[in-house]
Each structure stands twice: as C-alpha cells, then as structure tokens.
C-alpha cells in the first residue's frame, strides 16, 4: 500500500557559496557552468558542473540525474512497486530479491544500526508512518499505537542473503524506511557517473545534502555555507571549506510540527518512538562518502554531544560541526582552519575541549 507523503524531504540547511577568490591562473576563466535541476526524492536536486565543454557537462549532468531518478524508483515509499515497498509487503512472509543498489543501501543501513547500538535503524518505517511528520497528517501518536509500532522496529530482524541478493523482514508488519541514508547513496552514485563522464569539478546538492567533486574550478576549496539552526531560512552560521568531500546536516529544524508550544521533529529515536531530544540543535558531518555522512549525522544528533563526539573520534576521515541549544559550536580536530564562524552570538569550541 502506498504511504502518502513519505518523502526524503529536507529543507536547505546547507548553502553553496560560489564566489571565487583570487584565481590560480587564467585557465579557470575558460570553465563554463552547466546546471540541471529536478525535483527528486522529495526535494530539489541540483547538479552544477564546471567544464570547458558544455555539451559534455550537460550530458554528464543528465546522466547523473537519471541515476538519482533510478534510485528514487527503487527506494522511495511514495512510488508504487518500488523495491522498498515490495520488501515491506513481504514482511514476515517472503524474501525479496532486489537490485545491487537497494542491497548495498540496506547492508549499509544495518551496518550503522550495529555501530550505533540501534539508534540508527532502517526499520523505523512504522514509527515514521505513525507520526506523519512532514505531511498534512502529522500528529502525536496514541500510546497504544506507538507501543505497537515500537515492537516492529528492529534492524536485527532484517535478514540479508548476500549471495542471492534477497532481503527478508522477519516480523509481519515491519517496514524499512531508507530516508535516512538513500539520499546520501544517490549523491555518491551521481558523483560516480560524473567521474565516468570525465568531469573533474562539480557540486551535487540533494536538498542540502551537498557533495563536491574535486577542488573548485579555480583551484581553491569549495565554500559551503552552514545555515543558522535558529534562522534556517535566513543568515549563515558559518562557512566550511572542502575539497572532494560531502557536507550533510541533521537537525530538529529541518522538518517538524508544533503542538502546545513544543516542537516535534522528524528524527525519531527508535527506542522511545519520540523525536530525539538532547542538547544538540544540529550536527553537520564532513567526510568522503555521502552515504556514510547521512547516517552518521543522524547518529550524532540522537547520541548527544558526549556520545556523538566519542563516536566521531573512533571514525577515520570523519569531521563534524555540532551546534548545541546554548549556541556553542563544536568542531572536530583538523577542521578549525577550514571553518569560519560568522555569528557573534555563538561561541566556537574544539571537540574534546573543556
């Protein structure tokens, strides 16, 4: 059965700043920009390619969008006949053979379920459906229905047959929801397409999930603006400079509804069934894989500052910017010289500092 308005929707909490500084040489002036935009995976997807051959750039961007469109068709719960829906329909009854794309995303989702001790759980589908956050039917669930949904959330009950490519949900009524990782995977796959087409400089933006290809066309880093979580549609909190990296944010200001003066956001704790609640307002992850950044940003947000920073310190090649409710901005080691804080009402601290 199709679930209405179950999207991968996120607001734009990350901004790409394209203003260039001093050019390394005149070669950069010969680069043309080709931009393609399409509404996919519940958000506005923009691919911006920089190349001296506009025809090649246009073909590459079109192929990258086609790949994202294909992934949406496999993993969206809003598309009848998607592999995600077929898996859910077979819960407790039969295993479903899936594409390599879906298999890899489910495998990675279970991996992060193990790494997070269950805080990241791709079987939160019943909870997401019950809350309806991001739809016209958003509501606080009744206790009995919430408890019933919680009984169906268990990433360890996802059975994966690597050799046959089959996925089986052991409990009837279980539902996977890949919204916490599929956008990142789509960005990674789009990047692979661009590379295969000979593109060296590009930016892929899936509704604020930003992935950069190579360095900027003028030889410098890409400037990625992080929005102020208290003014997500307004001014920037700061700017992070990256090359060939992804920048992904999870926060309580991305999708939510309010009742009786309280905000209920879309990042659900699979143990309580309620939106995660701690001192973190937003967690931005910078690393090489957008798939990983998608999952890790959710994990850090739900873990809180102490557990989240412990996790970050255990992961190689992963950096972060964590914004807390008391307007402190924590950056991981190695990121201090790459992040510039623009807001005077925030204080900048290094992760691990007292």
C-alpha positions as CSV (number, residue, x, y, z in Angstrom):
1,X,0.0,0.0,0.0
2,X,1.3,3.4,-0.9
3,X,2.0,5.6,2.1
4,X,1.1,9.2,1.4
5,X,3.8,11.9,1.6
6,X,6.5,9.7,2.9
7,X,9.3,11.6,1.4
8,X,13.1,12.2,1.8
9,X,12.3,15.9,2.2
10,X,14.7,18.2,4.0
11,X,14.9,21.9,4.0
12,X,18.1,23.6,2.6
13,X,20.3,23.8,5.7
14,X,23.5,24.0,3.6
15,X,24.3,26.6,1.0
16,X,26.9,26.5,-1.7
17,X,28.8,29.8,-1.9
18,X,30.3,30.1,-5.4
19,X,32.1,33.4,-5.1
20,X,35.7,32.9,-6.1
21,X,38.8,34.4,-4.5
22,X,42.0,35.0,-6.5
23,X,42.2,32.6,-9.4
24,X,45.3,30.4,-9.5
25,X,45.6,31.0,-13.3
26,X,43.6,32.1,-16.3
27,X,42.5,28.5,-17.1
28,X,39.7,28.8,-14.6
29,X,38.1,31.6,-16.7
30,X,37.6,29.2,-19.5
31,X,35.3,27.0,-17.5
32,X,31.6,27.1,-18.3
33,X,28.9,26.2,-15.8
34,X,26.1,23.8,-16.6
35,X,23.3,23.5,-14.0
36,X,20.5,20.9,-14.1
37,X,17.7,20.9,-11.5
38,X,14.9,18.4,-10.9
39,X,12.5,17.5,-8.1
40,X,13.6,14.0,-6.9
41,X,13.5,12.1,-3.7
42,X,11.1,14.7,-2.2
43,X,13.5,17.6,-2.6
44,X,15.0,19.9,-5.2
45,X,18.1,18.3,-6.7
46,X,20.7,20.5,-8.4
47,X,23.8,19.3,-10.2
48,X,26.2,22.0,-11.2
49,X,29.1,21.0,-13.5
50,X,32.1,23.1,-14.4
51,X,33.8,22.1,-17.7
52,X,35.3,23.7,-20.8
53,X,32.9,21.5,-22.9
54,X,29.3,22.5,-22.2
55,X,27.9,19.6,-24.2
56,X,29.9,17.1,-22.2
57,X,28.9,18.8,-19.0
58,X,25.2,18.8,-19.9
59,X,25.3,15.1,-20.9
60,X,27.1,14.2,-17.6
61,X,24.6,16.1,-15.5
62,X,21.7,14.5,-17.3
63,X,23.1,11.0,-16.7
64,X,23.7,11.8,-13.0
65,X,20.1,13.0,-12.6
66,X,18.9,9.8,-14.3
67,X,20.9,7.8,-11.8
68,X,19.2,9.6,-8.9
69,X,15.8,9.1,-10.5
70,X,16.5,5.4,-10.8
71,X,17.5,5.2,-7.1
72,X,14.3,7.0,-6.1
73,X,12.3,4.5,-8.1
74,X,13.9,1.7,-6.2
75,X,13.8,3.1,-2.6
76,X,11.0,5.6,-2.3
77,X,8.0,4.6,-0.3
78,X,6.0,7.0,-2.4
79,X,6.4,5.0,-5.5
80,X,4.1,2.0,-6.0
81,X,6.1,-1.0,-6.9
82,X,9.4,0.3,-5.5
83,X,11.7,-2.3,-4.1
84,X,11.4,-0.8,-0.6
85,X,7.6,-1.2,-0.8
86,X,7.9,-4.8,-2.1
87,X,10.2,-5.6,0.8
88,X,7.7,-4.2,3.2
89,X,4.8,-6.1,1.6
90,X,6.7,-9.3,2.1
91,X,7.5,-8.8,5.8
92,X,7.0,-12.0,7.8
93,X,6.1,-13.9,4.6
94,X,8.8,-13.9,1.9
95,X,12.2,-12.8,0.9
96,X,12.5,-10.3,-1.9
97,X,15.3,-10.3,-4.5
98,X,16.5,-6.7,-5.0
99,X,18.9,-4.7,-7.1
100,X,22.5,-4.2,-6.2
101,X,21.7,-0.6,-5.3
102,X,19.0,-1.5,-2.8
103,X,21.1,-4.3,-1.4
104,X,24.0,-2.0,-0.7
105,X,21.9,0.6,1.0
106,X,20.2,-2.0,3.2
107,X,23.5,-3.5,4.1
108,X,25.0,-0.2,5.0
109,X,21.9,0.7,7.0
110,X,22.2,-2.5,9.1
111,X,26.0,-1.8,9.5
112,X,25.2,1.6,11.0
113,X,22.5,0.0,13.1
114,X,25.2,-2.1,14.7
115,X,27.6,0.7,15.0
116,X,25.1,3.0,16.7
117,X,23.7,0.3,19.0
118,X,20.3,0.6,17.3
119,X,20.0,4.4,17.3
120,X,20.2,4.4,13.5
121,X,17.5,1.9,12.4
122,X,16.2,1.5,8.9
123,X,13.1,-0.4,10.2
124,X,11.6,2.8,11.7
125,X,9.0,2.8,9.0
126,X,6.0,2.0,11.3
127,X,7.1,4.9,13.6
128,X,7.6,7.4,10.7
129,X,4.2,6.4,9.2
130,X,2.5,6.8,12.6
131,X,3.9,10.3,13.3
132,X,3.4,11.5,9.7
133,X,5.9,14.4,10.3
134,X,6.3,16.4,7.0
135,X,2.7,15.5,5.9
136,X,-0.7,17.1,6.5
137,X,-1.5,14.3,8.9
138,X,1.3,15.0,11.4
139,X,0.2,14.1,14.9
140,X,1.3,12.8,18.3
141,X,0.5,9.1,18.3
142,X,-1.7,7.4,20.8
143,X,0.3,5.4,23.4
144,X,-1.1,2.0,22.4
145,X,-0.3,2.5,18.7
146,X,3.1,3.9,19.5
147,X,4.0,0.8,21.6
148,X,2.7,-1.5,18.8
149,X,4.9,0.3,16.3
150,X,7.9,0.1,18.5
151,X,7.5,-3.7,18.7
152,X,8.1,-3.7,14.9
153,X,11.3,-1.7,14.9
154,X,14.4,-4.0,15.0
155,X,17.2,-3.7,12.4
156,X,18.4,-7.1,13.7
157,X,15.3,-8.7,12.2
158,X,16.4,-7.7,8.7
159,X,17.8,-10.8,7.0
160,X,20.1,-10.2,4.1
161,X,21.3,-13.0,1.8
162,X,24.3,-11.5,0.1
163,X,24.7,-14.4,-2.4
164,X,21.2,-14.3,-3.8
165,X,20.6,-10.5,-3.2
166,X,17.5,-11.2,-1.1
167,X,16.1,-9.2,1.8
168,X,13.6,-10.5,4.3
169,X,11.9,-8.7,7.2
170,X,11.3,-11.4,9.8
171,X,8.3,-9.8,11.6
172,X,4.9,-9.2,9.9
173,X,4.2,-5.5,9.8
174,X,7.8,-4.4,9.7
175,X,8.7,-1.7,7.3
176,X,12.0,-0.3,6.2
177,X,12.4,3.4,5.6
178,X,15.6,4.3,3.8
179,X,15.1,8.0,4.0
180,X,18.0,8.4,6.5
181,X,20.6,7.0,4.1
182,X,19.2,6.8,0.5
183,X,19.8,10.5,-0.4
184,X,23.5,10.1,0.6
185,X,23.8,7.0,-1.5
186,X,22.2,8.8,-4.5
187,X,24.7,11.6,-4.2
188,X,27.6,9.2,-4.2
189,X,26.3,7.3,-7.2
190,X,25.7,10.6,-9.1
191,X,29.3,11.5,-8.4
192,X,30.5,8.2,-9.9
193,X,28.5,9.0,-13.0
194,X,30.1,12.4,-13.4
195,X,33.6,10.9,-12.9
196,X,32.9,8.3,-15.5
197,X,32.0,11.1,-17.9
198,X,35.3,12.8,-17.4
199,X,34.0,15.6,-15.1
200,X,36.6,16.9,-12.5
201,X,34.7,19.8,-10.9
202,X,31.1,19.7,-9.8
203,X,28.7,20.1,-6.9
204,X,25.7,17.8,-6.3
205,X,23.0,19.2,-4.0
206,X,20.2,17.0,-2.8
207,X,18.1,19.4,-0.7
208,X,21.1,20.5,1.4
209,X,22.9,17.2,1.2
210,X,26.0,18.5,-0.6
211,X,28.7,16.5,-2.3
212,X,31.6,18.2,-4.1
213,X,33.7,16.6,-6.9
214,X,37.3,17.6,-6.8
215,X,38.5,21.0,-5.9
216,X,36.8,24.2,-7.1
217,X,37.3,25.0,-10.8
218,X,39.8,27.9,-9.9
219,X,42.0,25.6,-7.8
220,X,40.7,26.6,-4.4
221,X,38.3,24.8,-2.0
222,X,34.5,24.9,-2.2
223,X,32.9,27.2,0.2
224,X,29.8,25.6,1.8
225,X,27.6,27.7,4.0
226,X,26.0,26.2,7.1
227,X,22.8,27.9,8.0
228,X,22.0,29.2,11.5
229,X,19.7,26.5,13.0
230,X,17.7,29.2,14.7
231,X,17.3,31.0,11.4
232,X,17.4,28.1,8.9
233,X,15.9,30.2,6.1
234,X,18.0,33.2,6.9
235,X,21.6,34.0,7.5
236,X,24.6,31.7,7.7
237,X,26.1,30.4,10.9
238,X,29.4,29.9,9.2
239,X,31.3,28.6,6.2
240,X,33.3,25.4,5.8
241,X,35.9,24.9,3.1
242,X,36.1,21.5,1.5
243,X,37.6,19.7,-1.5
244,X,36.2,16.4,-2.8
245,X,34.0,16.0,0.3
246,X,30.4,15.8,1.3
247,X,28.7,18.0,3.8
248,X,25.5,16.7,5.4
249,X,23.4,18.1,8.3
250,X,20.8,16.6,10.6
251,X,18.8,18.9,12.8
252,X,15.5,19.5,14.6
253,X,14.7,22.5,12.3
254,X,14.6,20.6,9.1
255,X,11.1,19.1,9.3
256,X,8.7,19.3,12.2
257,X,5.3,20.4,13.6
258,X,4.4,22.2,16.8
259,X,1.7,21.4,19.4
260,X,1.1,23.4,22.6
261,X,4.4,25.2,22.2
262,X,6.5,22.1,21.7
263,X,8.4,21.1,18.5
264,X,8.2,17.6,17.3
265,X,10.9,17.0,14.6
266,X,11.3,14.1,12.2
267,X,14.5,12.4,13.6
268,X,12.8,9.7,15.7
269,X,14.6,7.8,18.5
270,X,13.8,4.1,17.7
271,X,14.0,3.2,21.4
272,X,11.4,5.8,22.7
273,X,9.4,6.3,19.5
274,X,9.6,10.0,20.0
275,X,11.7,12.7,18.3
276,X,15.3,12.6,19.7
277,X,15.8,15.1,22.5
278,X,19.1,16.3,23.8
279,X,21.3,19.4,23.7
280,X,22.2,19.2,20.0
281,X,20.4,21.5,17.6
282,X,22.2,20.4,14.5
283,X,25.0,18.0,13.5
284,X,27.0,18.5,10.3
285,X,29.2,15.7,9.0
286,X,32.1,16.3,6.6
287,X,33.6,13.2,5.0
288,X,34.2,11.4,1.7
289,X,31.0,9.3,1.5
290,X,27.6,11.0,1.5
291,X,26.0,7.6,2.3
292,X,28.1,7.5,5.5
293,X,27.6,11.2,6.3
294,X,23.8,10.8,6.0
295,X,23.8,8.0,8.6
296,X,26.4,9.5,10.9
297,X,24.8,12.9,11.1
298,X,21.6,11.2,12.3
299,X,23.5,9.1,14.8
300,X,25.4,12.0,16.3
301,X,22.2,14.1,16.6
302,X,20.5,11.3,18.5
303,X,23.5,10.4,20.7
304,X,24.1,13.9,22.0
305,X,27.4,15.7,22.3
306,X,29.3,13.4,24.6
307,X,28.5,10.1,22.9
308,X,28.4,11.7,19.5
309,X,32.0,13.1,19.8
310,X,33.2,9.7,21.2
311,X,31.8,8.1,18.0
312,X,33.4,10.7,15.8
313,X,36.8,10.2,17.4
314,X,36.5,6.5,16.6
315,X,35.9,7.1,12.9
316,X,38.7,7.7,10.4
317,X,38.3,10.6,8.0
318,X,35.1,12.0,9.5
319,X,34.9,15.6,10.8
320,X,31.9,17.4,12.2
321,X,30.4,20.7,13.3
322,X,27.9,20.3,16.2
323,X,25.7,23.2,17.2
324,X,24.1,23.0,20.7
325,X,21.0,24.6,22.0
326,X,23.0,27.1,24.1
327,X,24.7,28.3,20.9
328,X,28.0,26.6,21.2
329,X,29.6,25.4,18.0
330,X,31.9,22.4,18.4
331,X,34.3,21.4,15.6
332,X,36.4,18.3,15.4
333,X,40.2,18.4,15.3
334,X,41.6,19.3,11.9
335,X,38.6,21.4,11.0
336,X,39.4,24.6,12.9
337,X,41.3,26.1,10.0
338,X,38.6,25.1,7.5
339,X,35.5,26.5,9.3
340,X,34.7,30.2,9.8
341,X,32.1,31.2,12.3
342,X,30.1,34.2,11.2
343,X,27.7,34.7,14.1
344,X,28.8,36.6,17.1
345,X,26.1,35.2,19.4
346,X,27.7,31.7,19.1
347,X,30.9,30.5,20.7
348,X,33.4,28.3,18.9
349,X,35.0,25.3,20.6
350,X,37.0,22.3,19.6
351,X,35.6,18.8,20.3
352,X,37.2,17.5,23.5
353,X,37.8,20.9,25.0
354,X,36.6,21.6,28.5
